[in-house]
Amino acid sequence: MVNSRLKKKYVFLGDVNSINIEIIIKSFKSLKYKIQYILIGSKKDLIKYLIKINSNISVNEINDPIDFKNFDKNYLNIFNIENVSKFKYLNLINQIKISNFLSSKTNIDLVTMPINKSIFKKKINFNGITEFLGELNYTKTIMMMMGNNFSVIPYTTHINPKFISKSITERQLNNFFKRILKILNNQKYFHFKKINFICYNPHCGEDGTMGNEDIIIKKTMQKYKMINGPFSADSAFSDIKNKALYITTYHDQGLIPFKALNDKKINITLGLNYKRLSPAHGTAQDIKFKDKADISSYLSCMMF
C-alpha cells in the first residue's frame, strides 16, 4: 500500500552506460522506507544492467506514474519508456521530455541522473539538461549547485571559455540579476545570508588594465543592493562558513571550489514550476561495474 505521507520523486535513469544504476541499487535499502520514487527510462536497459551486476532486486513496471497506486517498496519501480530510435541521444531526449511532462503535471520533484552530453552535442545543439528543460518549458532556467557550506550559480554555464567575455554586457547582466532575485524571492527552500558576485579577470581586472569586463560588472551591480562585490576569485572562497551564495562569472570558476569545499552537493535547476535536482557528478564510465560509485550526492537529492 502506498504511504501518502512519504515524499515522492521521479528519477530519470539517464545514460545507463554509467554508474547511474549502480548508485540507485546501492541506495535502495536506505531509501526503501523513506521515499517513494518511480524510475523513468527503459525497463529493458535497467534489467540488462541488473543481470550484469548480479543484482537480486526485482523490477516492478508502473503503468500509471501519476498516482503511484502500483508502487511497491520492495521493488525497483519503473515507468517503462521504450526506445524510439537506434540513436541513444534521441531515446534520452524522449525520456527527458516525458519526465518533464510528469513533473510539470504533478509538481513531483524530478531527479535526473547524469548523461554524456557529448553524444548529444555531436548531433544537435545541446548545452545540458538545465538548458533543455528551460526550452521545453519556455522559460530561462538557472543552474545552482547547493552545498552544505556554500552554494554557487554560474553566470555562464556550458560554453567555450573564449565566449565568456562576450556575455558580459550591461543588458545581459541586468536580465540575469533580475531573474535571480525574482526566483530567490519567490521560493521557500533557500535562504542565503549573502549573495556575492565573483569578478571575471584576475584581481578584478586591476582597474581595467586587463579588460573592461569587471568595470561593466561593477557598474551594473550598483543597482542591486542585495548582491555584494564583485570580489576577486582568488580570495572569495577563503571564508565559506556563512552559507553564502556565490555567483561566479563562469562554470569552473565556481564549480572547482564548490566540489572541493563542500561535502554535500546537489545540482538544482531554478526557474521551473517543479524541483529538478541532479547529483553533482558525471557518468563516470571509467568506474562502471567496479562498485566504486559514491552515492552521497544522489542521497542528498532524494532526501531534499
Phi, psi and chi 1 to 4 in degrees:
 res  aa     phi    psi   chi1   chi2   chi3   chi4
   1 MET       -  139.7 -179.5  178.2  -67.8      -
   2 VAL   -76.5  130.2  174.6      -      -      -
   3 ASN   -90.1  108.9 -173.4  -20.6      -      -
   4 SER   -69.4  -14.3   60.0      -      -      -
   5 ARG   -83.1  -17.9  -66.9  175.2  -64.3  177.1
   6 LEU   -76.8  149.4  -66.6  179.1      -      -
   7 LYS   -62.6  149.4  -75.2 -176.2  177.6 -179.8
   8 LYS  -121.2  143.3  -65.2 -179.8  174.0   62.7
   9 LYS  -147.3  151.8  -68.5 -170.9 -169.4  -71.4
  10 TYR   -99.7  143.2  -64.9  119.5      -      -
  11 VAL  -126.7  108.3  178.6      -      -      -
  12 PHE   -73.5  122.5  161.4   59.6      -      -
  13 LEU   -61.7  -28.2  -85.9 -177.4      -      -
  14 GLY    70.4 -153.3      -      -      -      -
  15 ASP   -79.0  116.4 -168.0  -22.6      -      -
  16 VAL   -74.9  -13.0  -63.3      -      -      -
  17 ASN   -82.3   67.8 -176.9   28.7      -      -
  18 SER  -168.5 -169.3   67.3      -      -      -
  19 ILE   -93.7    5.7   57.0  171.8      -      -
  20 ASN   -55.4  -53.3  -67.8   -5.6      -      -
  21 ILE   -70.7  -34.1  -63.3  175.1      -      -
  22 GLU   -57.6  -43.6  177.6 -172.5  -32.1      -
  23 ILE   -63.7  -43.5  -74.3  174.3      -      -
  24 ILE   -61.7  -41.5  -68.1  168.0      -      -
  25 ILE   -65.6  -46.0  -65.1  -61.0      -      -
  26 LYS   -62.8  -26.8  -76.6 -176.7  173.0 -179.9
  27 SER   -92.0   -5.9  -52.0      -      -      -
  28 PHE   -56.4  -51.3 -179.2   75.4      -      -
  29 LYS   -65.7  -40.7  -72.6 -175.9  179.1  178.7
  30 SER   -70.9  -23.4   61.7      -      -      -
  31 LEU   -98.5   -9.5  -66.0  174.1      -      -
  32 LYS   -52.5  -42.4 -172.0  173.2 -179.4  179.0
  33 TYR  -106.9    8.9  -62.1  101.1      -      -
  34 LYS  -109.3  -25.8  -62.4  176.4 -177.4  176.6
  35 ILE  -155.1  150.6 -166.5  165.7      -      -
  36 GLN  -110.2  123.4  -64.7  168.5  -12.2      -
  37 TYR  -137.7  143.3   59.1   95.9      -      -
  38 ILE  -113.7  126.0  -65.2  176.2      -      -
  39 LEU   -75.9  142.7  -55.2  175.0      -      -
  40 ILE  -117.0  116.3  -50.1  -65.0      -      -
  41 GLY   164.6 -164.8      -      -      -      -
  42 SER   -83.7  119.6  166.1      -      -      -
  43 LYS   -62.4  -39.2  177.8 -176.6  174.0 -176.7
  44 LYS   -61.4  -44.1 -176.1 -176.2  -65.9 -175.3
  45 ASP   -65.9  -38.6  -71.6  -14.7      -      -
  46 LEU   -63.0  -49.3  173.7   61.5      -      -
  47 ILE   -64.0  -39.2  -69.2  175.5      -      -
  48 LYS   -59.3  -40.9 -170.9 -177.2  -62.0 -176.1
  49 TYR   -68.1  -43.4 -164.3  107.5      -      -
  50 LEU   -61.4  -39.3  -64.6  177.5      -      -
  51 ILE   -64.8  -40.4  -66.8  171.4      -      -
  52 LYS   -60.7  -36.8  177.0   76.4  174.5  179.0
  53 ILE  -100.2    9.7   61.8  173.8      -      -
  54 ASN    57.5   40.9  -62.4  -44.9      -      -
  55 SER   -78.4  142.3  173.5      -      -      -
  56 ASN   -99.8   10.7   60.1    1.1      -      -
  57 ILE   -83.9  129.9  -58.7  176.6      -      -
  58 SER   -90.2  164.1  -62.1      -      -      -
  59 VAL  -112.1  136.3  174.1      -      -      -
  60 ASN  -117.1  119.4  175.6   41.2      -      -
  61 GLU   -84.0  127.5 -175.6  171.8  -13.4      -
  62 ILE   -95.0  122.8  -61.1  -68.3      -      -
  63 ASN   -84.2  -35.0  -66.0  -40.2      -      -
  64 ASP  -123.6  101.4 -177.8   -1.9      -      -
  65 PRO   -81.0   -0.2   31.8  -35.2      -      -
  66 ILE   -77.4  -46.1  -60.6  -65.8      -      -
  67 ASP  -105.9   -1.6   61.1   10.9      -      -
  68 PHE    61.9   18.6  -78.0   60.6      -      -
  69 LYS   -67.6  -23.8   65.5 -179.6  179.0 -179.2
  70 ASN  -100.1   12.5  -66.6  -40.1      -      -
  71 PHE   -65.3  137.8 -179.8   89.3      -      -
  72 ASP  -134.3  117.3 -169.7  -38.0      -      -
  73 LYS   -65.2  -15.8   68.2  178.4 -176.8  -64.2
  74 ASN   -87.3   -0.6  -63.6  -52.9      -      -
  75 TYR  -127.2  164.0  -67.3   78.8      -      -
  76 LEU   -82.3  115.1  -77.5  175.1      -      -
  77 ASN   -92.2  126.1  -64.2  -89.5      -      -
  78 ILE  -133.6  136.6 -174.6  167.4      -      -
  79 PHE   -92.0  109.1 -179.0   56.4      -      -
  80 ASN   -74.2  126.1 -179.1   37.5      -      -
  81 ILE  -115.3  105.2  -50.3  -63.7      -      -
  82 GLU   -63.2  142.4  -64.1  -74.3   -7.7      -
  83 ASN   -63.2  135.2  -70.4  -28.4      -      -
  84 VAL  -103.3   -5.9  -63.9      -      -      -
  85 SER  -153.1  163.5  170.1      -      -      -
  86 LYS   -78.8  -12.3   64.0  179.1 -179.0  179.9
  87 PHE   -94.3  124.0  -63.5  109.7      -      -
  88 LYS   -59.5  -41.2 -178.5 -167.8  -72.5 -172.7
  89 TYR   -62.5  -33.9   82.8   98.4      -      -
  90 LEU   -70.0  -37.1  -70.4  175.4      -      -
  91 ASN   -64.9  -42.3  -64.5  -36.8      -      -
  92 LEU   -68.6  -39.0  -68.2  174.2      -      -
  93 ILE   -61.1  -43.1  -78.1  178.6      -      -
  94 ASN   -60.7  -42.0 -173.5   48.2      -      -
  95 GLN   -67.1  -38.6  -67.3  167.4   21.4      -
  96 ILE   -63.9  -43.1  -65.5  169.3      -      -
  97 LYS   -60.8  -42.9  -72.5  179.7  176.6  179.1
  98 ILE   -68.9  -40.0  -68.0  171.1      -      -
  99 SER   -60.6  -44.7  -59.5      -      -      -
 100 ASN   -62.7  -42.7  170.8   71.4      -      -
 101 PHE   -58.9  -45.3  170.8   80.1      -      -
 102 LEU   -64.3  -45.5  -69.9  171.9      -      -
 103 SER   -68.9  -37.0  -75.5      -      -      -
 104 SER   -63.1  -39.0  -64.8      -      -      -
 105 LYS   -75.2  -36.9 -175.4  175.9  179.4   65.1
 106 THR  -103.7  -16.2   62.1      -      -      -
 107 ASN    65.6   20.1 -158.3   33.6      -      -
 108 ILE   -82.7  137.7  -68.5  173.7      -      -
 109 ASP   -56.1  146.0  -62.1   -6.4      -      -
 110 LEU  -116.2  121.1  172.3   61.8      -      -
 111 VAL  -103.5  120.4  176.1      -      -      -
 112 THR  -105.0  123.5   64.2      -      -      -
 113 MET   -78.6  156.7  -61.3  -57.8  -77.5      -
 114 PRO   -61.0  152.6  -25.5   34.7      -      -
 115 ILE  -125.6  162.2   58.6  171.1      -      -
 116 ASN   -93.2  100.5 -179.3   -6.7      -      -
 117 LYS   -62.5  -24.3  -70.6 -165.7  -69.6  -69.4
 118 SER   -63.8  -32.1   66.7      -      -      -
 119 ILE   -70.3  -22.6   67.2  170.9      -      -
 120 PHE   -80.3  -47.8  -67.4   77.4      -      -
 121 LYS   -65.5  -23.2  -65.1  171.4   81.2   70.6
 122 LYS   -73.0  -16.9  -69.7  174.1 -178.0  177.6
 123 LYS  -113.9  -37.3  -60.6  -70.9 -174.7  178.1
 124 ILE  -140.4  170.0   57.9  172.8      -      -
 125 ASN   -78.2  106.5 -178.2   19.8      -      -
 126 PHE  -145.1  115.5 -174.6   87.9      -      -
 127 ASN   -94.2  -24.7  -72.8  -34.6      -      -
 128 GLY   157.4  170.7      -      -      -      -
 129 ILE   -65.0  -37.8  -66.6 -179.1      -      -
 130 THR   -54.7  -50.5  -61.0      -      -      -
 131 GLU   -70.5  -37.5  -65.3   84.9   -6.6      -
 132 PHE   -65.7  -39.7 -174.1   61.3      -      -
 133 LEU   -64.2  -33.7  -70.4  175.0      -      -
 134 GLY   -62.0  -43.6      -      -      -      -
 135 GLU   -63.1  -43.3  -66.8  173.9   17.2      -
 136 LEU   -62.9  -32.5  -69.6  178.8      -      -
 137 ASN  -103.9    9.7  -67.5  -81.7      -      -
 138 TYR    53.5   47.8  -56.2  100.4      -      -
 139 THR  -147.1  167.7 -172.5      -      -      -
 140 LYS   -94.3  118.3  -70.0  -75.5 -172.4  179.5
 141 THR   -98.3  156.4   47.9      -      -      -
 142 ILE  -130.1  134.3  -67.5  170.7      -      -
 143 MET   -88.0  126.3 -179.7  177.2   81.8      -
 144 MET  -124.7  128.1 -177.0  173.4   79.6      -
 145 MET   -98.1  113.2  -54.9  -62.4  -68.8      -
 146 MET  -100.9  127.4 -171.0  177.5   75.4      -
 147 GLY  -124.9  170.8      -      -      -      -
 148 ASN   -74.2  -22.9   56.1  -57.1      -      -
 149 ASN   -99.9  -44.4  -72.4  -40.4      -      -
 150 PHE  -157.9  166.5   64.3   93.5      -      -
 151 SER  -123.2  161.0  -60.8      -      -      -
 152 VAL  -136.1  136.2  166.5      -      -      -
 153 ILE  -122.2  117.6  -68.9  177.7      -      -
 154 PRO   -79.3  132.9   -4.7   20.2      -      -
 155 TYR   -64.7  -44.2  169.9   62.7      -      -
 156 THR  -114.5  145.9   59.2      -      -      -
 157 THR  -112.5 -100.1   51.7      -      -      -
 158 HIS   -94.1   70.5  -55.4  113.2      -      -
 159 ILE  -130.6  158.4   66.5  171.5      -      -
 160 ASN   -63.3  132.9 -169.6  -51.4      -      -
 161 PRO   -54.1  -26.6  -28.5   36.1      -      -
 162 LYS   -68.6  -13.9   67.4 -176.8  178.7 -177.7
 163 PHE   -98.7   -4.5  -61.7  124.8      -      -
 164 ILE   -61.3  -48.6  -64.6  170.4      -      -
 165 SER   -61.1  -30.7   61.8      -      -      -
 166 LYS   -70.0  -18.5  -63.5  177.5 -178.7  178.5
 167 SER   -87.3   -7.4  -58.6      -      -      -
 168 ILE   -92.7   84.3  -58.7  173.8      -      -
 169 THR  -125.6  157.8   67.1      -      -      -
 170 GLU   -61.5  -39.6 -167.6  168.9  -12.9      -
 171 ARG   -64.8  -47.5 -179.6 -177.6   63.8   82.5
 172 GLN   -67.1  -38.1  -71.8  176.0  -82.1      -
 173 LEU   -65.2  -43.8  -76.3  164.1      -      -
 174 ASN   -58.4  -47.5  -91.7  -43.1      -      -
 175 ASN   -60.9  -40.7  -69.8  -22.3      -      -
 176 PHE   -66.0  -48.8 -179.1   80.3      -      -
 177 PHE   -61.6  -43.3  -70.2  144.2      -      -
 178 LYS   -61.9  -42.3  -72.5  175.9 -178.2  176.9
 179 ARG   -66.8  -43.5 -164.8  160.7   70.0 -109.8
 180 ILE   -59.6  -50.4  -75.9  -77.1      -      -
 181 LEU   -66.5  -37.2  -66.1  176.0      -      -
 182 LYS   -63.6  -45.2 -179.1  179.8  179.2 -179.6
 183 ILE   -64.3  -46.6  -70.1  172.2      -      -
 184 LEU   -65.5  -35.1  -67.3  178.6      -      -
 185 ASN   -72.0  -24.3  -72.0  -26.0      -      -
 186 ASN  -101.5    9.0  -68.9  -23.6      -      -
 187 GLN  -115.8  165.8   57.1   74.0   42.7      -
 188 LYS  -120.8    6.9   57.2 -175.9  177.9 -179.2
 189 TYR   -98.1  -29.6  -55.0  105.5      -      -
 190 PHE  -119.3  133.5  -37.0  109.6      -      -
 191 HIS  -134.8   97.5  -57.2  -77.7      -      -
 192 PHE   -95.9  134.6  -60.6  108.4      -      -
 193 LYS   -73.8  -31.1  -64.4  178.2 -179.3  178.4
 194 LYS  -141.1  148.4  -68.9 -177.7  179.6  178.9
 195 ILE  -123.2  116.1  -56.7  176.9      -      -
 196 ASN  -115.8  132.8  -60.0  -33.4      -      -
 197 PHE  -101.6  136.9 -164.6   94.9      -      -
 198 ILE  -102.5  135.4  -51.4  -57.5      -      -
 199 CYS   -62.1  163.5  -64.7      -      -      -
 200 TYR   -85.8  -51.7  170.8   64.0      -      -
 201 ASN   -87.6  159.2  -70.2  -64.7      -      -
 202 PRO   -57.8  138.9  -24.5   34.1      -      -
 203 HIS    55.8   32.2  -48.6  -61.3      -      -
 204 CYS    55.8   32.6  -70.8      -      -      -
 205 GLY    82.9   -2.6      -      -      -      -
 206 GLU    46.7   62.3  -65.5 -176.0   -6.3      -
 207 ASP    57.5   38.2  -64.8  -35.9      -      -
 208 GLY    84.9   -0.4      -      -      -      -
 209 THR   -74.9  -15.6   58.0      -      -      -
 210 MET  -104.1   -4.3  -68.8 -174.4 -176.7      -
 211 GLY   143.4  164.8      -      -      -      -
 212 ASN   -98.3    6.0   68.0  -16.2      -      -
 213 GLU   -58.7  -45.7  -66.5   89.6   -3.9      -
 214 ASP   -74.5  -23.0  -66.0  -62.2      -      -
 215 ILE   -66.9  -42.4  -65.4  174.4      -      -
 216 ILE   -63.7  -43.7  -64.5  170.8      -      -
 217 ILE   -60.8  -48.6  -69.2  170.1      -      -
 218 LYS   -63.3  -42.2 -172.5  172.1 -176.7  178.4
 219 LYS   -63.0  -44.1  177.2 -175.9  175.0 -177.0
 220 THR   -68.8  -38.0  -50.6      -      -      -
 221 MET   -66.9  -20.1  -77.5 -173.7   57.7      -
 222 GLN   -60.4  -22.1  -68.7  174.0   -5.3      -
 223 LYS   -79.8  -13.2  -54.4  173.5 -172.2  176.7
 224 TYR  -119.7   93.0  -55.8   93.9      -      -
 225 LYS   -67.6  -23.1  -56.4  -57.3 -179.7 -174.6
 226 MET   -75.7  -15.7  -67.9  178.0   63.3      -
 227 ILE  -105.9  125.1  -55.5  175.2      -      -
 228 ASN   -95.7  153.1  -53.8  -61.0      -      -
 229 GLY   116.3 -156.4      -      -      -      -
 230 PRO   -76.5  150.6   27.3  -33.0      -      -
 231 PHE  -113.4  150.0  -60.4  105.7      -      -
 232 SER   -69.0  134.2 -179.4      -      -      -
 233 ALA   -65.8  -27.0      -      -      -      -
 234 ASP   -73.4  -12.0   62.0   -2.9      -      -
 235 SER  -128.6   -5.6   58.6      -      -      -
 236 ALA   -63.9  -29.8      -      -      -      -
 237 PHE  -100.4   20.3  -61.7   95.9      -      -
 238 SER   -75.2  -24.6   57.8      -      -      -
 239 ASP  -122.9  101.6  179.4   17.8      -      -
 240 ILE  -113.8    9.6   59.3  168.2      -      -
 241 LYS   -97.1   21.2  -63.6 -179.4  179.9  179.6
 242 ASN  -110.2   13.9   54.4   15.9      -      -
 243 LYS    56.2   35.9  -56.6  -68.9 -177.3 -177.1
 244 ALA   -78.9  159.7      -      -      -      -
 245 LEU  -106.4  124.8  169.3   63.6      -      -
 246 TYR  -104.9  127.2  -69.9   88.6      -      -
 247 ILE  -100.3  113.5  -57.5  175.8      -      -
 248 THR  -100.8  154.3   58.7      -      -      -
 249 THR   -70.7  -30.3  -43.4      -      -      -
 250 TYR  -146.2  168.8   52.0   93.5      -      -
 251 HIS   -52.3  -65.2 -174.9  -82.1      -      -
 252 ASP   -70.2  -23.9  -73.4    6.5      -      -
 253 GLN   -57.7  -32.7 -173.9 -172.9   48.4      -
 254 GLY  -100.4  -36.3      -      -      -      -
 255 LEU   -76.6  -25.0  -92.4   67.5      -      -
 256 ILE   -65.7  -54.5  -69.4  172.3      -      -
 257 PRO   -65.8  -32.7   19.3  -30.3      -      -
 258 PHE   -60.1  -48.6  172.6   83.5      -      -
 259 LYS   -73.4  -26.6  -68.4 -174.0  176.7 -177.4
 260 ALA   -80.1  -30.4      -      -      -      -
 261 LEU  -110.9    0.1  -60.7  173.7      -      -
 262 ASN  -114.1  141.0  -78.8  -66.3      -      -
 263 ASP   -88.8  -40.0  -62.4  -44.3      -      -
 264 LYS  -104.3  132.1  -65.5 -177.9  178.8  179.8
 265 LYS  -139.4  130.9  -45.9  172.2 -170.9   76.6
 266 ILE  -136.6  137.9  -56.0  175.7      -      -
 267 ASN   -95.6  119.1  178.9   -0.7      -      -
 268 ILE  -119.7  135.6  -60.4  177.7      -      -
 269 THR   -95.9  122.6  -61.2      -      -      -
 270 LEU   -97.3  147.0  -54.7  179.1      -      -
 271 GLY   107.4   -2.3      -      -      -      -
 272 LEU   -97.5  168.3  -60.1  171.2      -      -
 273 ASN   -88.9    8.7   68.4  -20.7      -      -
 274 TYR  -143.4  167.8   61.7   86.5      -      -
 275 LYS   -86.8  122.6  -85.0 -168.8  -64.2 -178.6
 276 ARG  -111.6  125.5  178.1 -101.8  172.5  163.5
 277 LEU  -126.4  155.5  -49.5  105.1      -      -
 278 SER  -152.7  144.9 -175.9      -      -      -
 279 PRO   -60.4  148.0  -21.7   32.9      -      -
 280 ALA   -89.0   51.7      -      -      -      -
 281 HIS  -152.7  173.6   56.9   72.7      -      -
 282 GLY   -98.6 -160.4      -      -      -      -
 283 THR   -74.9  -23.9   54.3      -      -      -
 284 ALA    49.3   51.2      -      -      -      -
 285 GLN   -60.4  -25.5  -64.3  175.7   23.9      -
 286 ASP   -68.6  -18.8   56.3  -42.2      -      -
 287 ILE  -115.1   13.6   60.3  169.2      -      -
 288 LYS   -59.7  137.6 -175.0 -177.6   65.8  168.1
 289 PHE    68.1   12.8  -59.5  137.5      -      -
 290 LYS  -106.7    3.3  -65.1 -177.4  179.0  179.7
 291 ASP    57.3   38.7 -164.7   27.5      -      -
 292 LYS  -115.3   -0.4  -66.3 -178.4  178.4  179.9
 293 ALA   -68.3  137.5      -      -      -      -
 294 ASP   -90.6  123.0 -178.0   -6.2      -      -
 295 ILE   -93.9   -0.6   66.1  173.0      -      -
 296 SER   -62.7  -41.8   58.3      -      -      -
 297 SER   -68.1  -39.4 -174.1      -      -      -
 298 TYR   -62.5  -44.6  172.6   71.9      -      -
 299 LEU   -61.6  -38.7  -71.9  178.0      -      -
 300 SER   -61.8  -41.2  -64.3      -      -      -
 301 CYS   -62.7  -44.9  -69.7      -      -      -
 302 MET   -68.8  -32.7  -64.4  -61.5  -80.3      -
 303 MET   -94.3   -3.9  -62.6  -49.1  -61.5      -
 304 PHE   -72.2      - -176.4   78.9      -      -
